[in-house]
Amino acid sequence: AQSYNTLTVSFGISGVDREQDPGVDVWAPHVWYGVPVYDNAFDISSSGAQQFLREFCQNLRDAGCEEEGCKPAGKLVLQTADAVSCFIEDFDAWNSDARYEGTEFVDKLHAFRQSKASSRGIDQAAWEQSIGFVDGELRYVQVRAKMSLLEWQGDKIKEPVLDRLEKFLDGERARAPGSMASILQTVPIDWAILATSQGLIAGLFTGFAICFPVAFLVLLVATRNVYMALMALCAVAMIVSCVLGYCYLVGWALGSGECIAGTIVIGLAVDYVIHLGHMYLEAKHAGFHTRRERSEYAFNTMGATIIAGAMT
């Protein structure tokens, strides 16, 4: 069965503090994620804030998305009855559409949270996460939705959808009352993978900027010939271009595997080219003088070894 990403939009949380003790361990980030930073200005007890949230939920259902990742729905979220879980709508129904403000609203909302279970699977049958009371104080609320974006899509599919979502949220922040302006969105896995892939892609080109000069120096030291080192470096660049060009031609996005392989390919290419270049220069001492003779000598001497290495 197809699995769609679950979007969580939080109101009242301005960010995450990852600097507090014990601090996030980069080698084991799952052990401690940090602590939420609550917006002290958050207040949903006013009629204006509550109405904004009702309109936000409807706007989320109606938000268009023409990106490839949103097809065929053409919307940011699935167009099913239970795709958006908006607690304020269930609260209104539970409360027979009566309206409350101030502490009376907060007390009623707490009673609703304790007594009424959610009928939507994305809430896991409870409102505890969507209506966030911390130490008896209402600090945040959340809206959840099933996006039209399938899980585990490539970066080229996910990134435009993320941009579309952020544009939608920017529009909502612009019209939000001050007490509801802290809007933070999360998707459990795919956004983290996207950020990781973007970091790897940046690392790939940084690796190119480091590896090619280093490769030239290695070739220069090994061959002791500037012209041969430059020619060998051109060969390395063409090998890398062929490998990454093949990925492009078959429609592969630059993901984690491709970025790691792209850097490794430089090392392998240098290893192959350096042997051929060295043998080409040594051919002169073996009595071969023309380019053809020296090339044949290099291929005959190292060709089998290089082919065997490439095959393995």
Wavefront OBJ file of the C-alpha trace (Angstrom):
o trace
v 0.000 0.000 0.000
v 1.142 3.555 -0.718
v 2.219 5.594 2.312
v 1.843 9.358 2.338
v 3.817 11.794 4.451
v 2.190 13.050 7.635
v 2.506 16.792 8.110
v 2.402 18.298 11.603
v 1.931 22.058 11.945
v 2.606 23.400 15.442
v 1.421 26.732 16.823
v 3.179 28.143 19.873
v 6.592 26.523 19.306
v 9.220 28.867 17.901
v 12.022 26.322 17.582
v 14.151 23.683 19.286
v 17.025 24.387 21.666
v 19.752 21.835 20.975
v 22.413 23.546 23.076
v 21.104 22.674 26.530
v 22.827 19.917 28.480
v 23.553 17.202 27.576
v 23.567 18.636 24.036
v 22.898 16.764 20.813
v 25.496 14.085 20.086
v 26.247 14.250 16.353
v 27.174 10.548 16.422
v 23.965 9.540 18.214
v 21.417 12.321 17.534
v 18.500 9.995 18.325
v 19.459 9.839 22.003
v 18.522 13.474 22.745
v 16.844 15.810 20.286
v 16.789 18.995 22.340
v 13.929 20.823 24.043
v 11.120 22.830 22.439
v 11.254 26.604 22.723
v 7.743 27.805 23.519
v 6.477 31.165 22.322
v 5.416 33.088 25.427
v 3.099 35.214 23.266
v 1.076 32.156 22.224
v -2.594 32.398 23.176
v -5.455 30.644 21.428
v -8.108 31.645 23.945
v -9.250 34.737 22.019
v -12.019 34.509 19.446
v -9.728 35.920 16.750
v -7.061 33.246 17.325
v -9.645 30.474 17.269
v -11.171 31.769 14.051
v -7.722 31.996 12.475
v -7.133 28.321 13.275
v -10.468 27.311 11.719
v -9.600 29.232 8.569
v -6.085 27.787 8.550
v -7.461 24.242 8.486
v -9.733 25.030 5.564
v -6.975 26.862 3.705
v -4.712 23.847 4.183
v -7.336 21.601 2.597
v -7.694 24.011 -0.331
v -3.988 24.782 -0.832
v -3.028 24.041 -4.431
v 0.154 22.286 -5.498
v 1.076 21.766 -9.141
v 4.419 20.107 -8.400
v 5.093 16.556 -9.550
v 5.066 15.254 -5.978
v 1.480 16.447 -5.451
v -0.002 14.699 -8.479
v -2.644 13.537 -9.175
v -4.316 15.345 -6.248
v -3.084 18.789 -7.288
v -3.297 19.845 -3.634
v -0.828 19.902 -0.752
v -2.922 17.406 1.216
v -5.037 14.443 0.220
v -8.618 15.256 -0.644
v -10.220 12.741 1.698
v -12.578 13.432 4.582
v -10.051 12.464 7.263
v -6.893 13.850 5.607
v -6.746 16.910 7.890
v -7.088 16.556 11.646
v -8.084 19.919 13.082
v -8.927 19.649 16.769
v -10.764 22.992 16.859
v -13.378 21.598 14.465
v -13.924 18.518 16.631
v -13.997 20.740 19.696
v -16.721 22.898 18.128
v -18.803 19.801 17.341
v -18.286 18.397 20.848
v -19.264 21.764 22.281
v -22.338 22.169 20.045
v -20.678 25.164 18.337
v -20.698 27.217 21.514
v -17.954 29.838 21.647
v -15.772 30.558 24.655
v -12.857 32.847 25.395
v -10.145 33.269 28.007
v -9.773 30.800 30.854
v -13.241 29.377 30.177
v -12.094 28.284 26.701
v -8.891 26.744 28.079
v -10.857 24.812 30.730
v -13.316 23.536 28.133
v -10.469 22.548 25.812
v -8.767 20.621 28.611
v -12.003 18.771 29.329
v -12.366 17.969 25.625
v -8.784 16.669 25.521
v -9.420 14.364 28.444
v -12.832 13.037 27.440
v -12.947 12.899 23.645
v -10.877 10.532 21.498
v -9.904 11.375 17.941
v -11.462 9.289 15.183
v -8.521 9.884 12.815
v -5.617 7.489 12.559
v -3.010 10.231 12.272
v -3.844 11.336 15.839
v -3.391 7.807 17.220
v -6.869 8.062 18.776
v -5.806 10.752 21.271
v -5.603 14.548 21.444
v -2.677 14.698 23.905
v -0.161 15.579 21.191
v -2.409 17.983 19.293
v -3.438 19.953 22.396
v -0.258 20.522 24.346
v -0.692 21.165 28.032
v 2.695 21.392 29.749
v 2.700 21.558 33.551
v -0.983 22.431 33.429
v -0.518 25.322 30.998
v -1.590 25.328 27.343
v 1.716 25.918 25.499
v 1.022 24.729 21.951
v -1.527 23.170 19.599
v -1.023 21.115 16.454
v -2.808 20.383 13.193
v -1.986 17.156 11.363
v -2.586 16.260 7.743
v -1.843 13.538 5.215
v 0.110 15.167 2.418
v -0.322 14.202 -1.217
v 3.451 13.565 -1.289
v 4.358 9.899 -1.086
v 7.083 8.817 1.326
v 10.632 8.070 0.140
v 10.495 10.157 -3.010
v 13.639 11.590 -4.609
v 14.983 15.025 -3.781
v 13.792 16.454 -7.114
v 10.250 15.444 -6.134
v 10.328 16.467 -2.476
v 12.103 19.809 -2.587
v 9.530 21.666 -4.762
v 6.728 20.370 -2.504
v 8.586 21.607 0.573
v 9.031 25.019 -1.077
v 5.315 25.123 -1.892
v 4.439 24.234 1.699
v 6.717 26.939 3.094
v 5.162 29.532 0.771
v 1.717 28.531 2.025
v 2.832 28.815 5.654
v 4.475 32.198 4.989
v 1.112 33.465 3.764
v -0.601 32.120 6.873
v 2.001 33.701 9.165
v 1.445 37.035 7.457
v -2.262 37.052 8.304
v -2.006 35.358 11.717
v -2.693 37.323 14.903
v 0.400 37.912 17.025
v -0.596 35.201 19.491
v -0.566 32.570 16.689
v 2.403 33.760 14.620
v 4.792 30.984 15.689
v 4.067 28.313 13.077
v 6.443 25.378 12.734
v 5.995 22.449 10.339
v 7.579 18.997 10.517
v 7.479 15.768 8.514
v 8.978 12.761 10.322
v 11.471 11.249 7.851
v 11.497 12.812 4.405
v 12.522 16.354 5.374
v 15.461 14.979 7.381
v 16.532 12.825 4.439
v 16.209 15.829 2.124
v 18.437 17.956 4.370
v 20.959 15.118 4.564
v 20.996 14.739 0.783
v 21.464 18.480 0.301
v 24.402 18.364 2.705
v 25.910 15.430 0.823
v 25.508 17.213 -2.522
v 27.256 20.286 -1.123
v 29.933 17.950 0.233
v 30.307 16.315 -3.173
v 31.233 19.581 -4.879
v 33.431 20.573 -1.956
v 35.111 17.197 -2.395
v 35.631 17.923 -6.072
v 37.238 21.261 -5.199
v 39.646 19.473 -2.861
v 40.221 16.198 -4.689
v 41.124 17.514 -8.148
v 44.001 19.748 -6.953
v 45.215 16.954 -4.677
v 44.910 14.462 -7.540
v 47.008 16.778 -9.736
v 49.735 16.951 -7.103
v 49.722 13.161 -6.699
v 49.960 12.703 -10.467
v 52.702 15.308 -10.700
v 54.779 13.609 -8.006
v 54.207 10.145 -9.496
v 54.962 11.051 -13.105
v 57.308 14.024 -12.533
v 55.909 15.443 -15.733
v 53.601 18.472 -15.747
v 52.173 17.724 -19.184
v 51.439 14.096 -18.256
v 49.881 15.194 -14.951
v 47.573 17.637 -16.749
v 46.563 15.041 -19.345
v 45.946 12.486 -16.605
v 43.842 14.976 -14.661
v 41.731 15.581 -17.775
v 41.230 11.830 -18.038
v 40.139 11.698 -14.384
v 37.656 14.539 -14.993
v 36.218 12.711 -18.022
v 35.859 9.478 -16.034
v 33.946 11.291 -13.285
v 31.827 13.080 -15.901
v 30.953 9.782 -17.571
v 29.901 8.163 -14.296
v 27.784 11.094 -13.084
v 26.554 11.758 -16.627
v 25.238 8.210 -16.792
v 23.316 8.825 -13.558
v 21.763 11.911 -15.156
v 20.867 10.149 -18.404
v 19.042 7.310 -16.629
v 17.140 9.804 -14.475
v 18.859 9.203 -11.140
v 18.802 12.125 -8.733
v 21.947 13.031 -6.815
v 21.169 11.116 -3.644
v 23.296 9.778 -0.814
v 24.740 6.876 -2.809
v 25.556 8.969 -5.856
v 27.289 11.665 -3.790
v 29.437 9.159 -1.928
v 30.249 7.300 -5.151
v 31.101 10.553 -6.924
v 33.938 11.252 -4.497
v 35.143 7.647 -4.505
v 35.245 7.626 -8.312
v 37.935 10.335 -8.263
v 40.183 8.139 -6.137
v 39.609 5.100 -8.322
v 40.155 7.100 -11.507
v 43.434 8.488 -10.189
v 44.543 4.985 -9.246
v 43.925 3.696 -12.777
v 45.295 6.733 -14.611
v 48.439 7.051 -12.528
v 49.538 3.519 -13.446
v 48.983 4.080 -17.154
v 50.744 7.442 -17.048
v 53.707 6.016 -15.178
v 54.079 3.134 -17.625
v 53.757 5.523 -20.564
v 56.765 7.455 -19.286
v 58.710 4.295 -18.425
v 58.223 3.020 -21.985
v 60.858 5.483 -23.175
v 63.471 3.754 -21.026
v 62.346 0.409 -22.462
v 63.172 1.543 -25.979
v 59.764 2.745 -27.147
v 59.663 6.282 -28.504
v 56.508 6.928 -30.548
v 53.214 7.705 -28.847
v 51.632 4.574 -30.280
v 54.455 2.338 -29.053
v 54.472 3.878 -25.595
v 50.659 3.646 -25.323
v 50.735 -0.020 -26.360
v 53.489 -0.677 -23.823
v 51.439 0.968 -21.052
v 48.282 -0.983 -21.975
v 50.128 -4.285 -22.287
v 51.923 -3.782 -18.981
v 49.080 -2.435 -16.799
v 45.920 -3.003 -18.841
v 45.022 -6.373 -17.370
v 45.575 -5.136 -13.810
v 43.455 -2.034 -14.338
v 40.627 -3.974 -16.017
v 40.662 -6.519 -13.193
v 40.521 -3.685 -10.654
v 37.642 -2.038 -12.488
v 35.707 -5.314 -12.604
v 36.069 -5.815 -8.866
l 1 2 3 4 5 6 7 8 9 10 11 12 13 14 15 16 17 18 19 20 21 22 23 24 25 26 27 28 29 30 31 32 33 34 35 36 37 38 39 40 41 42 43 44 45 46 47 48 49 50 51 52 53 54 55 56 57 58 59 60 61 62 63 64 65 66 67 68 69 70 71 72 73 74 75 76 77 78 79 80 81 82 83 84 85 86 87 88 89 90 91 92 93 94 95 96 97 98 99 100 101 102 103 104 105 106 107 108 109 110 111 112 113 114 115 116 117 118 119 120 121 122 123 124 125 126 127 128 129 130 131 132 133 134 135 136 137 138 139 140 141 142 143 144 145 146 147 148 149 150 151 152 153 154 155 156 157 158 159 160 161 162 163 164 165 166 167 168 169 170 171 172 173 174 175 176 177 178 179 180 181 182 183 184 185 186 187 188 189 190 191 192 193 194 195 196 197 198 199 200 201 202 203 204 205 206 207 208 209 210 211 212 213 214 215 216 217 218 219 220 221 222 223 224 225 226 227 228 229 230 231 232 233 234 235 236 237 238 239 240 241 242 243 244 245 246 247 248 249 250 251 252 253 254 255 256 257 258 259 260 261 262 263 264 265 266 267 268 269 270 271 272 273 274 275 276 277 278 279 280 281 282 283 284 285 286 287 288 289 290 291 292 293 294 295 296 297 298 299 300 301 302 303 304 305 306 307 308 309 310 311 312
